[in-house]
Amino acid sequence: MSFPRVFVTRRWPVDAADVVGPGVMIDVFAHERGPTREELIDRGRACGAIVTSVADRIDRELLEQLPALRVIAQAAVGYDNVDVYACRARGVIVTHTPGVLTESTADLALTLLLACARRVREGESMVREGRFGGWSPTMLLGHELDGKTLGLIGYGRIARAVARRADAFGMRVIASTRNDVPFENEPYAVHVTQRELLAESDVISLHVPGSRATRHLIGEPEFARMKRGAMLINTARGTVVDEAAMVRALERGQLGGAGLDVYEEEPRVHPGLVARDDVVLLPHLGSATREARARMASSALRDAMRVLRGEEPVHLVPELQRPELR
């Protein structure tokens, strides 16, 4: 008897076999690193489903080496690492996991915001390095959030969750988005143009997907339009920001600080950011809670099994949701 085969490219805090149930051959890549391209092809060649992460590049050439593949189940909201149109051309379904990491990523965006505003990185280093000589009324003065303006570029699930948290801190929240959002019914944010947002915000937080349309959405012209001393938070995708332009904005004081969880050439970080005291750098931790990561893996695995059983997946990527596109 032939059993469905599923390759999972990362270890997750769930038992994949428990999620999919009996009668399925599960192969989990049991390393902290992800598989190389050759390993992905070798382990995935006979599989009907592959559960991927944002670091797994799925393109036309790789798909040609995976003849049995029926579904790519991306354990993430974003899927810019997957060539969806190449998958469509080969009849491969692509799913993702929206909604399951909203609260964890919003928590991290606020963590970065607070860390920047209150100069947490500098203070923590001062204590650890033995440079703390006692309390001083002028030491490491930061900024309160109450009364400040938070600008959200993009207004999907995560941005809404950030707006709700920021409202609790007494912040005024404004948002710009290309999507049709009924802001008249939105309790936490007011809609503005992106130009208005750049000029008015004390803190700007990015919440757009990675794509050709959003590459370098924030670059030299945008930094020049920002309020001098504003801070930038990015928990979305590194390619949204021109990192070289960001370094220049920091150097001239136009940008007052940055909190980054993602990078333009991840995992490489621009060398101009690493040594700066006014930048908080995290290793892509947006969804890094036990709860969120378990939900991500479970959601991806369940959708993979739905496709292998000939059923409709719950979270088909938007590009494939119209029947004529499948």
JOZI-V36661 format. One record per residue. N is the residue number from 1. PHI is phi in whole degrees, 0 to 359 (NA if undefined). PSI is psi in radians with two decimals (none if undefined). OMEGA is omega in whole degrees, 0 to 359 (NA if undefined). Layout:
# JOZI-V36661
n=N phi=PHI psi=PSI omega=OMEGA
n=N phi=PHI psi=PSI omega=OMEGA
This chain:
# JOZI-V36661
n=1 phi=NA psi=2.39 omega=180
n=2 phi=265 psi=2.20 omega=179
n=3 phi=258 psi=2.59 omega=174
n=4 phi=301 psi=2.50 omega=180
n=5 phi=243 psi=2.34 omega=181
n=6 phi=230 psi=2.23 omega=175
n=7 phi=255 psi=2.18 omega=179
n=8 phi=251 psi=2.06 omega=191
n=9 phi=279 psi=-0.04 omega=178
n=10 phi=217 psi=2.76 omega=168
n=11 phi=279 psi=2.37 omega=179
n=12 phi=235 psi=2.78 omega=180
n=13 phi=281 psi=0.76 omega=173
n=14 phi=218 psi=2.76 omega=172
n=15 phi=270 psi=1.88 omega=184
n=16 phi=302 psi=-0.66 omega=181
n=17 phi=297 psi=-0.64 omega=178
n=18 phi=294 psi=-0.63 omega=182
n=19 phi=290 psi=-0.79 omega=186
n=20 phi=274 psi=-0.35 omega=179
n=21 phi=85 psi=-3.08 omega=184
n=22 phi=288 psi=2.85 omega=175
n=23 phi=81 psi=0.32 omega=180
n=24 phi=229 psi=2.37 omega=176
n=25 phi=268 psi=1.96 omega=183
n=26 phi=254 psi=2.24 omega=176
n=27 phi=239 psi=1.96 omega=181
n=28 phi=255 psi=2.26 omega=178
n=29 phi=285 psi=1.75 omega=193
n=30 phi=270 psi=1.01 omega=176
n=31 phi=225 psi=2.77 omega=175
n=32 phi=291 psi=-0.66 omega=176
n=33 phi=284 psi=2.87 omega=174
n=34 phi=273 psi=2.94 omega=180
n=35 phi=290 psi=2.56 omega=170
n=36 phi=291 psi=2.96 omega=179
n=37 phi=300 psi=-0.72 omega=180
n=38 phi=294 psi=-0.69 omega=179
n=39 phi=293 psi=-0.68 omega=180
n=40 phi=297 psi=-0.74 omega=178
n=41 phi=295 psi=-0.79 omega=183
n=42 phi=297 psi=-0.79 omega=183
n=43 phi=281 psi=-0.45 omega=184
n=44 phi=264 psi=-0.13 omega=189
n=45 phi=303 psi=-0.69 omega=183
n=46 phi=262 psi=0.15 omega=187
n=47 phi=264 psi=2.49 omega=174
n=48 phi=277 psi=-0.39 omega=182
n=49 phi=221 psi=2.49 omega=172
n=50 phi=232 psi=2.21 omega=176
n=51 phi=266 psi=1.97 omega=189
n=52 phi=253 psi=2.91 omega=172
n=53 phi=239 psi=3.05 omega=184
n=54 phi=296 psi=-0.32 omega=182
n=55 phi=272 psi=-0.09 omega=181
n=56 phi=268 psi=1.98 omega=181
n=57 phi=275 psi=2.05 omega=180
n=58 phi=247 psi=1.84 omega=182
n=59 phi=235 psi=-3.12 omega=185
n=60 phi=301 psi=-0.75 omega=183
n=61 phi=296 psi=-0.70 omega=179
n=62 phi=292 psi=-0.74 omega=181
n=63 phi=302 psi=-0.59 omega=180
n=64 phi=295 psi=-0.33 omega=179
n=65 phi=267 psi=0.05 omega=185
n=66 phi=237 psi=1.28 omega=188
n=67 phi=294 psi=-0.44 omega=183
n=68 phi=271 psi=-0.09 omega=190
n=69 phi=292 psi=2.30 omega=177
n=70 phi=242 psi=-0.43 omega=183
n=71 phi=209 psi=2.35 omega=167
n=72 phi=258 psi=2.01 omega=179
n=73 phi=254 psi=1.74 omega=183
n=74 phi=279 psi=2.11 omega=179
n=75 phi=273 psi=1.20 omega=180
n=76 phi=188 psi=2.88 omega=173
n=77 phi=283 psi=-0.89 omega=179
n=78 phi=283 psi=2.69 omega=181
n=79 phi=213 psi=0.61 omega=181
n=80 phi=291 psi=-0.18 omega=175
n=81 phi=279 psi=-0.14 omega=183
n=82 phi=251 psi=2.22 omega=174
n=83 phi=281 psi=1.60 omega=185
n=84 phi=297 psi=-0.63 omega=183
n=85 phi=288 psi=-0.59 omega=174
n=86 phi=293 psi=-0.67 omega=177
n=87 phi=297 psi=-0.79 omega=180
n=88 phi=301 psi=-0.72 omega=181
n=89 phi=297 psi=-0.49 omega=180
n=90 phi=261 psi=0.06 omega=180
n=91 phi=76 psi=0.41 omega=180
n=92 phi=264 psi=2.18 omega=178
n=93 phi=284 psi=2.52 omega=176
n=94 phi=235 psi=2.23 omega=177
n=95 phi=238 psi=2.88 omega=176
n=96 phi=216 psi=-3.00 omega=188
n=97 phi=231 psi=1.15 omega=179
n=98 phi=290 psi=2.61 omega=173
n=99 phi=89 psi=-0.44 omega=188
n=100 phi=276 psi=-0.24 omega=181
n=101 phi=240 psi=0.28 omega=183
n=102 phi=301 psi=-0.93 omega=186
n=103 phi=291 psi=-0.68 omega=181
n=104 phi=293 psi=-0.71 omega=180
n=105 phi=289 psi=-0.65 omega=175
n=106 phi=297 psi=-0.71 omega=176
n=107 phi=303 psi=-0.76 omega=183
n=108 phi=290 psi=-0.65 omega=177
n=109 phi=301 psi=-0.75 omega=177
n=110 phi=292 psi=-0.61 omega=176
n=111 phi=300 psi=-0.82 omega=179
n=112 phi=295 psi=-0.71 omega=179
n=113 phi=301 psi=-0.86 omega=180
n=114 phi=296 psi=-0.71 omega=180
n=115 phi=298 psi=-0.69 omega=178
n=116 phi=289 psi=-0.83 omega=184
n=117 phi=297 psi=-0.60 omega=184
n=118 phi=253 psi=0.21 omega=173
n=119 phi=55 psi=0.78 omega=185
n=120 phi=296 psi=-0.71 omega=181
n=121 phi=301 psi=-0.80 omega=181
n=122 phi=294 psi=-0.73 omega=180
n=123 phi=294 psi=-0.74 omega=180
n=124 phi=296 psi=-0.72 omega=178
n=125 phi=294 psi=-0.67 omega=180
n=126 phi=301 psi=-0.79 omega=181
n=127 phi=291 psi=-0.82 omega=183
n=128 phi=296 psi=-0.56 omega=183
n=129 phi=269 psi=0.10 omega=177
n=130 phi=74 psi=0.40 omega=181
n=131 phi=262 psi=-0.01 omega=180
n=132 phi=279 psi=1.97 omega=183
n=133 phi=255 psi=0.18 omega=181
n=134 phi=121 psi=2.88 omega=185
n=135 phi=295 psi=2.47 omega=175
n=136 phi=218 psi=2.44 omega=183
n=137 phi=291 psi=-0.20 omega=181
n=138 phi=243 psi=0.18 omega=184
n=139 phi=279 psi=2.19 omega=173
n=140 phi=49 psi=0.92 omega=180
n=141 phi=290 psi=2.24 omega=179
n=142 phi=247 psi=-2.53 omega=183
n=143 phi=226 psi=2.48 omega=170
n=144 phi=283 psi=2.67 omega=177
n=145 phi=272 psi=-0.51 omega=182
n=146 phi=303 psi=2.19 omega=179
n=147 phi=86 psi=-0.15 omega=179
n=148 phi=277 psi=2.84 omega=180
n=149 phi=256 psi=2.19 omega=175
n=150 phi=256 psi=2.16 omega=176
n=151 phi=255 psi=2.21 omega=180
n=152 phi=252 psi=2.05 omega=176
n=153 phi=265 psi=1.93 omega=192
n=154 phi=98 psi=2.47 omega=182
n=155 phi=218 psi=1.03 omega=174
n=156 phi=267 psi=-2.74 omega=184
n=157 phi=303 psi=-0.84 omega=185
n=158 phi=292 psi=-0.75 omega=179
n=159 phi=300 psi=-0.70 omega=178
n=160 phi=298 psi=-0.70 omega=179
n=161 phi=293 psi=-0.63 omega=175
n=162 phi=294 psi=-0.74 omega=179
n=163 phi=300 psi=-0.72 omega=179
n=164 phi=298 psi=-0.72 omega=178
n=165 phi=292 psi=-0.75 omega=181
n=166 phi=296 psi=-0.64 omega=177
n=167 phi=301 psi=-0.66 omega=179
n=168 phi=294 psi=-0.41 omega=177
n=169 phi=271 psi=0.05 omega=178
n=170 phi=83 psi=0.34 omega=180
n=171 phi=273 psi=2.58 omega=168
n=172 phi=276 psi=2.27 omega=184
n=173 phi=244 psi=2.22 omega=174
n=174 phi=237 psi=2.72 omega=184
n=175 phi=214 psi=2.52 omega=171
n=176 phi=238 psi=2.47 omega=181
n=177 phi=204 psi=2.60 omega=176
n=178 phi=274 psi=-0.20 omega=182
n=179 phi=272 psi=2.80 omega=181
n=180 phi=275 psi=1.73 omega=181
n=181 phi=246 psi=2.23 omega=179
n=182 phi=283 psi=1.43 omega=186
n=183 phi=292 psi=-0.30 omega=178
n=184 phi=296 psi=-0.38 omega=178
n=185 phi=256 psi=0.13 omega=184
n=186 phi=268 psi=2.05 omega=187
n=187 phi=282 psi=-0.29 omega=191
n=188 phi=246 psi=-0.23 omega=185
n=189 phi=219 psi=2.66 omega=176
n=190 phi=248 psi=2.40 omega=181
n=191 phi=280 psi=2.34 omega=175
n=192 phi=221 psi=2.96 omega=173
n=193 phi=285 psi=2.82 omega=178
n=194 phi=297 psi=-0.64 omega=179
n=195 phi=299 psi=-0.76 omega=178
n=196 phi=295 psi=-0.71 omega=181
n=197 phi=299 psi=-0.79 omega=181
n=198 phi=299 psi=-0.67 omega=184
n=199 phi=283 psi=-0.50 omega=189
n=200 phi=260 psi=-0.32 omega=191
n=201 phi=277 psi=2.42 omega=170
n=202 phi=276 psi=-0.52 omega=176
n=203 phi=224 psi=2.37 omega=176
n=204 phi=242 psi=2.26 omega=180
n=205 phi=239 psi=2.31 omega=187
n=206 phi=263 psi=2.33 omega=183
n=207 phi=215 psi=0.91 omega=177
n=208 phi=239 psi=2.70 omega=179
n=209 phi=286 psi=2.78 omega=173
n=210 phi=280 psi=2.21 omega=180
n=211 phi=195 psi=3.03 omega=176
n=212 phi=299 psi=-0.64 omega=183
n=213 phi=291 psi=-0.48 omega=183
n=214 phi=255 psi=0.03 omega=179
n=215 phi=298 psi=2.23 omega=181
n=216 phi=54 psi=0.65 omega=173
n=217 phi=303 psi=-0.57 omega=175
n=218 phi=249 psi=1.89 omega=181
n=219 phi=222 psi=-2.76 omega=185
n=220 phi=306 psi=-0.84 omega=180
n=221 phi=298 psi=-0.67 omega=181
n=222 phi=291 psi=-0.73 omega=177
n=223 phi=298 psi=-0.65 omega=180
n=224 phi=294 psi=-0.51 omega=181
n=225 phi=277 psi=-0.26 omega=182
n=226 phi=291 psi=2.68 omega=172
n=227 phi=300 psi=2.32 omega=182
n=228 phi=299 psi=2.25 omega=181
n=229 phi=91 psi=0.01 omega=178
n=230 phi=296 psi=2.77 omega=179
n=231 phi=247 psi=2.63 omega=181
n=232 phi=239 psi=2.31 omega=178
n=233 phi=241 psi=2.27 omega=179
n=234 phi=228 psi=1.89 omega=172
n=235 phi=243 psi=0.28 omega=185
n=236 phi=266 psi=-1.63 omega=177
n=237 phi=221 psi=2.44 omega=184
n=238 phi=297 psi=-0.53 omega=183
n=239 phi=291 psi=-0.21 omega=179
n=240 phi=292 psi=-0.43 omega=184
n=241 phi=247 psi=2.35 omega=170
n=242 phi=282 psi=1.75 omega=187
n=243 phi=296 psi=-0.62 omega=178
n=244 phi=297 psi=-0.73 omega=177
n=245 phi=294 psi=-0.62 omega=178
n=246 phi=295 psi=-0.74 omega=178
n=247 phi=300 psi=-0.77 omega=179
n=248 phi=297 psi=-0.69 omega=179
n=249 phi=295 psi=-0.65 omega=176
n=250 phi=293 psi=-0.74 omega=183
n=251 phi=296 psi=-0.61 omega=181
n=252 phi=267 psi=0.05 omega=176
n=253 phi=82 psi=0.05 omega=177
n=254 phi=295 psi=-0.75 omega=175
n=255 phi=262 psi=2.22 omega=185
n=256 phi=273 psi=-0.17 omega=180
n=257 phi=166 psi=2.91 omega=180
n=258 phi=211 psi=2.53 omega=174
n=259 phi=238 psi=1.98 omega=189
n=260 phi=238 psi=2.32 omega=175
n=261 phi=245 psi=-0.15 omega=183
n=262 phi=221 psi=2.77 omega=190
n=263 phi=220 psi=2.65 omega=186
n=264 phi=299 psi=-0.69 omega=179
n=265 phi=238 psi=0.83 omega=184
n=266 phi=307 psi=2.34 omega=12
n=267 phi=271 psi=0.01 omega=177
n=268 phi=293 psi=2.41 omega=177
n=269 phi=247 psi=2.38 omega=180
n=270 phi=306 psi=2.22 omega=183
n=271 phi=300 psi=-0.41 omega=178
n=272 phi=288 psi=-0.17 omega=179
n=273 phi=263 psi=-0.51 omega=193
n=274 phi=298 psi=-0.72 omega=186
n=275 phi=269 psi=0.00 omega=186
n=276 phi=279 psi=2.35 omega=178
n=277 phi=284 psi=-0.35 omega=183
n=278 phi=266 psi=0.28 omega=179
n=279 phi=233 psi=2.26 omega=175
n=280 phi=257 psi=2.18 omega=185
n=281 phi=242 psi=2.19 omega=178
n=282 phi=236 psi=2.67 omega=185
n=283 phi=270 psi=1.09 omega=176
n=284 phi=55 psi=1.11 omega=184
n=285 phi=256 psi=0.17 omega=187
n=286 phi=311 psi=-0.80 omega=181
n=287 phi=259 psi=0.25 omega=189
n=288 phi=278 psi=1.10 omega=165
n=289 phi=239 psi=2.67 omega=179
n=290 phi=302 psi=-0.69 omega=183
n=291 phi=294 psi=-0.84 omega=184
n=292 phi=294 psi=-0.77 omega=182
n=293 phi=294 psi=-0.61 omega=176
n=294 phi=294 psi=-0.72 omega=178
n=295 phi=295 psi=-0.70 omega=180
n=296 phi=301 psi=-0.91 omega=182
n=297 phi=296 psi=-0.76 omega=182
n=298 phi=296 psi=-0.73 omega=179
n=299 phi=297 psi=-0.79 omega=180
n=300 phi=296 psi=-0.78 omega=180
n=301 phi=297 psi=-0.71 omega=181
n=302 phi=294 psi=-0.70 omega=178
n=303 phi=292 psi=-0.66 omega=176
n=304 phi=302 psi=-0.77 omega=181
n=305 phi=291 psi=-0.61 omega=177
n=306 phi=301 psi=-0.79 omega=180
n=307 phi=296 psi=-0.76 omega=181
n=308 phi=295 psi=-0.46 omega=177
n=309 phi=273 psi=0.00 omega=181
n=310 phi=83 psi=0.32 omega=180
n=311 phi=258 psi=2.90 omega=176
n=312 phi=284 psi=2.29 omega=174
n=313 phi=288 psi=2.73 omega=180
n=314 phi=283 psi=-0.67 omega=188
n=315 phi=240 psi=1.07 omega=173
n=316 phi=295 psi=2.44 omega=179
n=317 phi=296 psi=2.61 omega=185
n=318 phi=304 psi=-0.62 omega=182
n=319 phi=297 psi=-0.31 omega=182
n=320 phi=249 psi=0.14 omega=188
n=321 phi=281 psi=-0.35 omega=175
n=322 phi=279 psi=2.23 omega=185
n=323 phi=306 psi=-0.63 omega=183
n=324 phi=290 psi=-0.21 omega=180
n=325 phi=270 psi=-0.02 omega=183
n=326 phi=249 psi=none omega=NA
